Amino acid sequence: MKGEIISKEFQKMVWVQDKDGKEYACYIDDLKQIKKKEDLTEDEKAKCLDLSEVLGDSW
């Protein structure tokens, strides 16, 4: 059961790299219709998880 829940949540996510090279894990529903990854706004970044905070800067 837990695996099914995690799988469903994982399928709702996207990974976005901004113009500075930072990578974020975001729920697609939290992002407005971005056309390019460089267009990720500060408000959208705040709704995402900065992967460097979890994996470190060398990721």
N, CA, C and O of each residue as an XYZ file, in Angstrom:
236
protein
N       0.824     -1.205      0.000
C       0.000      0.000      0.000
C       0.864      1.263      0.000
O       0.618      2.182     -0.782
N       1.884      1.313      0.883
C       2.730      2.507      0.915
C       3.417      2.723     -0.426
O       3.544      3.857     -0.888
N       3.857      1.641     -1.049
C       4.519      1.753     -2.345
C       3.606      2.332     -3.407
O       4.048      3.098     -4.263
N       2.335      1.969     -3.357
C       1.376      2.495     -4.322
C       1.158      3.992     -4.120
O       1.064      4.748     -5.087
N       1.077      4.412     -2.863
C       0.888      5.837     -2.566
C       2.096      6.634     -3.027
O       1.956      7.684     -3.654
N       3.282      6.132     -2.715
C       4.511      6.823     -3.116
C       4.599      6.885     -4.634
O       4.972      7.916     -5.193
N       4.261      5.797     -5.299
C       4.314      5.772     -6.759
C       3.356      6.798     -7.365
O       3.714      7.483     -8.323
N       2.165      6.911     -6.829
C       1.194      7.888     -7.348
C       1.697      9.316     -7.155
O       1.553     10.151     -8.047
N       2.285      9.598     -5.997
C       2.820     10.937     -5.740
C       4.009     11.227     -6.656
O       4.137     12.331     -7.184
N       4.868     10.243     -6.838
C       6.051     10.394     -7.688
C       5.644     10.744     -9.118
O       6.313     11.540     -9.777
N       4.560     10.159     -9.593
C       4.099     10.409    -10.953
C       3.563     11.825    -11.133
O       3.422     12.289    -12.265
N       3.266     12.509    -10.050
C       2.765     13.884    -10.117
C       3.893     14.907    -10.089
O       3.637     16.110    -10.123
N       5.145     14.438    -10.027
C       6.274     15.346     -9.849
C       7.072     15.533    -11.125
O       7.087     14.678    -12.011
N       7.734     16.680    -11.191
C       8.665     16.972    -12.277
C       9.952     17.514    -11.656
O       9.942     18.072    -10.559
N      11.038     17.341    -12.364
C      12.320     17.870    -11.913
C      12.710     18.979    -12.863
O      12.755     18.795    -14.079
N      12.991     20.132    -12.288
C      13.252     21.320    -13.090
C      14.596     21.905    -12.673
O      14.873     22.065    -11.484
N      15.419     22.219    -13.653
C      16.689     22.886    -13.396
C      16.537     24.329    -13.841
O      16.154     24.600    -14.979
N      16.843     25.265    -12.927
C      16.670     26.676    -13.281
C      17.868     27.198    -14.063
O      18.815     26.462    -14.339
N      17.813     28.471    -14.412
C      18.866     29.066    -15.245
C      20.220     29.091    -14.560
O      21.246     29.216    -15.229
N      20.244     28.971    -13.211
C      21.501     28.958    -12.467
C      22.032     27.543    -12.239
O      23.081     27.360    -11.621
N      21.312     26.555    -12.733
C      21.760     25.172    -12.614
C      21.248     24.445    -11.382
O      21.577     23.275    -11.185
N      20.450     25.107    -10.546
C      19.893     24.448     -9.377
C      18.722     23.584     -9.802
O      17.930     23.969    -10.662
N      18.619     22.405     -9.190
C      17.556     21.483     -9.560
C      16.508     21.420     -8.450
O      16.829     21.399     -7.261
N      15.261     21.391     -8.875
C      14.128     21.386     -7.954
C      13.204     20.229     -8.288
O      13.017     19.887     -9.455
N      12.626     19.628     -7.251
C      11.565     18.634     -7.416
C      10.260     19.359     -7.108
O      10.095     19.921     -6.025
N       9.343     19.342     -8.056
C       8.104     20.105     -7.930
C       6.910     19.237     -8.292
O       7.001     18.334     -9.123
N       5.797     19.531     -7.650
C       4.540     18.954     -8.111
C       4.097     19.757     -9.322
O       4.092     20.988     -9.297
N       3.731     19.060    -10.366
C       3.351     19.727    -11.608
C       2.181     20.678    -11.382
O       2.092     21.710    -12.046
N       1.283     20.349    -10.457
C       0.136     21.219    -10.195
C       0.532     22.534     -9.529
O      -0.225     23.504     -9.582
N       1.721     22.578     -8.897
C       2.174     23.804     -8.245
C       2.821     24.785     -9.216
O       3.026     25.953     -8.887
N       3.135     24.308    -10.397
C       3.785     25.169    -11.380
C       2.738     25.729    -12.323
O       1.837     25.023    -12.778
N       2.876     26.985    -12.598
C       2.024     27.559    -13.627
C       2.557     27.064    -14.959
O       3.530     26.310    -14.984
N       1.982     27.443    -16.006
C       2.400     26.931    -17.308
C       3.729     27.544    -17.715
O       3.780     28.535    -18.444
N       4.804     26.935    -17.228
C       6.120     27.437    -17.616
C       6.446     26.916    -19.008
O       6.184     25.758    -19.334
N       7.008     27.770    -19.800
C       7.373     27.390    -21.156
C       8.801     26.872    -21.203
O       9.120     25.952    -21.956
N       9.661     27.484    -20.379
C      11.057     27.075    -20.320
C      11.447     26.973    -18.854
O      10.903     27.681    -18.007
N      12.386     26.094    -18.562
C      12.817     25.933    -17.175
C      13.389     27.233    -16.620
O      13.326     27.474    -15.414
N      13.937     28.055    -17.474
C      14.514     29.322    -17.032
C      13.452     30.282    -16.529
O      13.763     31.265    -15.857
N      12.194     29.996    -16.855
C      11.100     30.869    -16.454
C      10.547     30.536    -15.068
O       9.547     31.128    -14.659
N      11.161     29.614    -14.336
C      10.704     29.241    -13.005
C      10.809     30.457    -12.081
O      11.897     30.986    -11.856
N       9.673     30.887    -11.555
C       9.640     32.095    -10.728
C      10.045     31.784     -9.293
O      10.081     30.620     -8.891
N      10.347     32.811     -8.531
C      10.698     32.629     -7.123
C       9.527     32.022     -6.350
O       9.731     31.198     -5.458
N       8.312     32.423     -6.688
C       7.122     31.870     -6.034
C       6.997     30.375     -6.324
O       6.665     29.594     -5.433
N       7.261     29.980     -7.559
C       7.205     28.565     -7.917
C       8.329     27.791     -7.236
O       8.114     26.669     -6.777
N       9.518     28.373     -7.164
C      10.630     27.710     -6.484
C      10.298     27.462     -5.017
O      10.688     26.440     -4.453
N       9.581     28.393     -4.401
C       9.219     28.260     -2.986
C       8.284     27.074     -2.758
O       8.235     26.538     -1.651
N       7.551     26.659     -3.773
C       6.643     25.521     -3.655
C       7.345     24.203     -3.955
O       6.755     23.135     -3.793
N       8.586     24.269     -4.385
C       9.354     23.081     -4.765
C      10.408     22.767     -3.709
O      10.656     23.559     -2.799
N      11.013     21.610     -3.847
C      12.104     21.218     -2.963
C      13.416     21.417     -3.707
O      13.638     20.829     -4.765
N      14.274     22.243     -3.148
C      15.609     22.451     -3.711
C      16.419     21.192     -3.396
O      16.710     20.916     -2.232
N      16.778     20.437     -4.418
C      17.453     19.163     -4.204
C      18.828     19.316     -3.566
O      19.319     18.378     -2.937
N      19.456     20.475     -3.714
C      20.767     20.658     -3.087
C      20.651     20.681     -1.553
O      21.621     20.407     -0.846
N      19.457     21.012     -1.054
C      19.246     20.993      0.389
C      19.185     19.573      0.924
O      19.489     19.328      2.091
N      18.795     18.647      0.077
C      18.683     17.249      0.486
C      19.947     16.471      0.125
O      20.443     15.680      0.927
N      20.462     16.697     -1.076
C      21.560     15.909     -1.598
C      22.915     16.580     -1.480
O      23.935     15.937     -1.728
N      22.958     17.838     -1.112
C      24.203     18.581     -1.008
C      24.509     19.341     -2.273
O      23.917     19.088     -3.322
N      25.437     20.276     -2.173
C      25.766     21.142     -3.296
C      26.474     20.411     -4.427
O      26.413     20.853     -5.574
N      27.143     19.307     -4.132
C      27.890     18.611     -5.175
C      27.024     17.733     -6.046
O      27.519     17.122     -6.994
N      25.741     17.657     -5.746
C      24.817     16.846     -6.544
C      24.700     17.447     -7.895
O      23.971     16.929     -8.740
